Amino acid sequence: MREHLSSSDINHLQRFFRNTAFRFETLDGYNVPQETEFLERFEAGESHSIAEFEYFAAWLTLVQQATQEGRRIERVRVISEPATGYQRWVMWIGQFAELAGEVIKYITRDDALRAELPVESGDWWLLDSERLLRLEFDESGKPMGGELIHDAGIVLPYCAWRDVAVHHSIRLDDSRGPIRADGP
């Protein structure tokens, strides 16, 4: 079974998983209007409070609620070398998501390709290892919703890719790797 979800549906991710949600993030940047001001301020070297960023604060609340309920939210971000401005920014704001309970790891694009991860296939969420949410973006990186897939034959390879991605990725505070976040 497949169903199309709007971007608004996806913003309420907690409705779609009982125990685990894993995101594989591949783009060099995203065109999310609610992020523009804060990304520009970061790139200009201006400090800003994460509390000012309502869109992200809503995500932090979702993560905090889900993890307090015993659910797990995890993601692996594929990072270019050198990292794009957007990637440096999400590494910086990622520290706040981690404080809320999300587990975030990073892998360089070259390492992801060597590990035979589906980097060119785009972003996706794996929900409870049972459902796949393939995310859709326009050519500018603007979120266009996604397709929720329940077919075990399609979902199974994504479970394996999740395991490979988690195994080969590192947290920002891991001294083994070259990935670093630069703050404003």
C-alpha atoms as one frame of an Amber mdcrd trajectory, in Angstrom:
protein
   0.000   0.000   0.000   1.150   3.542  -0.778  -0.253   6.886   0.227   0.842
  10.431  -0.542   1.535  12.739   2.401   1.716  16.511   2.251   4.583  18.472
   3.776   2.183  19.440   6.553   1.468  15.751   7.281   5.186  15.054   7.493
   5.628  17.892  10.003   3.484  15.766  12.332   5.745  12.731  12.047   4.899
  11.422  15.510   1.550  10.179  14.143   3.330   7.728  11.842   5.566   5.726
  14.194   5.172   3.806  17.417   8.789   3.122  18.422  11.468   4.262  15.970
  11.889   6.867  13.255  15.103   7.027  11.221  15.883   9.757   8.675  18.495
   9.492   5.916  19.292  13.023   4.723  21.192  13.476   1.467  20.768  16.958
  -0.016  23.411  19.685   0.246  20.679  22.127   1.215  16.952  22.507   1.538
  14.646  25.347   0.585  12.405  25.578   3.635  10.941  29.099   3.855  10.691
  28.933   7.652  14.469  28.398   7.838  15.634  31.181   5.506  16.013  34.007
   8.034  17.900  31.852  10.543  20.181  30.324   7.918  21.023  33.802   6.594
  21.772  35.052  10.104  24.008  32.042  10.752  25.901  32.569   7.472  26.355
  36.237   8.382  27.924  35.170  11.687  25.063  36.536  13.776  24.120  34.756
  16.956  20.498  33.883  17.475  18.542  32.023  20.075  17.049  28.752  18.965
  13.895  29.820  20.858  13.332  32.498  18.178  13.093  29.792  15.525   9.478
  28.638  15.998   9.539  26.046  13.198  12.518  24.273  14.760  11.166  24.722
  18.288   8.104  22.705  17.213  10.443  19.907  16.048  12.306  20.008  19.365
   9.008  19.656  21.218   8.051  16.660  19.060  11.432  15.012  19.682  11.301
  15.675  23.396   7.769  14.294  23.733   8.544  11.212  21.645  11.750  10.380
  23.494  10.113  10.916  26.887   7.539   8.327  25.761  10.407   5.910  25.050
  10.408   6.335  21.277  13.655   6.835  19.320  14.309   9.417  16.613  17.581
   9.087  14.771  19.082  10.489  11.593  22.189  10.222   9.484  23.146  13.286
   7.454  25.299  12.916   4.368  27.764  15.829   4.370  29.714  17.145   1.398
  33.379  18.077   1.686  33.638  20.920   2.219  30.268  21.194   3.956  27.828
  23.662   2.436  26.628  26.642   4.449  23.317  24.875   4.975  25.079  21.739
   6.217  27.211  23.742   8.652  24.032  25.389   9.937  22.177  22.089  10.469
  25.222  20.716  12.268  25.051  23.740  14.575  21.291  23.494  15.237  21.594
  19.704  15.526  23.112  20.126  18.989  19.731  21.398  20.208  17.897  18.435
  18.653  20.335  16.109  20.381  19.655  17.813  23.711  15.948  17.155  23.083
  16.721  13.460  22.540  17.325  12.975  18.815  20.367  10.914  17.826  22.166
  12.584  14.916  25.155  11.155  13.094  27.082  12.281  10.023  28.844  10.616
   7.123  30.790  12.238   4.325  29.335  11.829   0.851  32.449   9.904  -0.253
  32.185   7.512   2.705  28.465   7.014   2.025  29.208   6.131  -1.593  31.972
   3.729  -0.517  29.488   2.076   1.871  27.085   1.720  -1.101  24.373   3.814
   0.514  21.631   5.137  -1.816  22.855   8.734  -1.735  21.436   9.590  -5.152
  17.974   8.218  -4.300  17.067  11.114  -2.040  15.852  11.489   1.522  13.662
   9.092   3.425  12.275   8.157   6.803  12.101   4.546   7.980   9.291   4.168
  10.517   9.292   1.219  12.932  11.267  -0.745  10.304   7.873  -1.359   8.660
   7.060   1.735   6.632   9.123   3.868   4.315   8.427   7.547   3.796  10.203
   8.676   0.635  10.480  12.447   0.742   9.918  14.573  -2.345  11.570  17.904
  -3.131  11.398  20.233  -6.104  14.581  21.205  -7.985  15.295  24.007  -5.476
  15.106  21.641  -2.478  11.645  22.766  -1.386   9.743  19.955   0.412   6.824
  18.668  -1.648   5.542  15.940   0.668   6.262  12.281   0.297   5.050   8.793
  -0.337   4.357   6.446   2.587   5.018   2.848   1.560   3.902  -0.219   3.518
   5.204  -2.903   1.110   7.726  -5.085   3.007   9.538  -5.951  -0.225  10.315
  -2.272  -0.793  10.977  -1.444   2.883  13.441  -4.266   3.619  16.471  -2.863
   1.710  15.996   0.452   3.521  16.306  -1.370   6.858  19.682  -2.695   5.705
  20.759   0.752   4.445  19.781   2.272   7.785  22.008  -0.225   9.584  24.923
   0.476   7.225  24.450   4.244   7.556  24.398   4.094  11.357  27.443   1.823
  11.424  29.568   4.042   9.153  28.522   7.448  10.505  29.779   9.400  13.507
  28.451  11.945  15.957  29.909  15.441  15.797  31.651  14.969  19.130  33.429
  11.847  17.853  37.117  12.616  17.454  37.573   9.876  14.803  36.252  11.901
  11.918  36.772  15.066   9.912  33.218  16.366  10.328  32.975  19.529  12.397
  30.278  22.096  13.064  31.118  25.757  13.088  28.873  28.025  15.142  27.957
  31.616  14.439
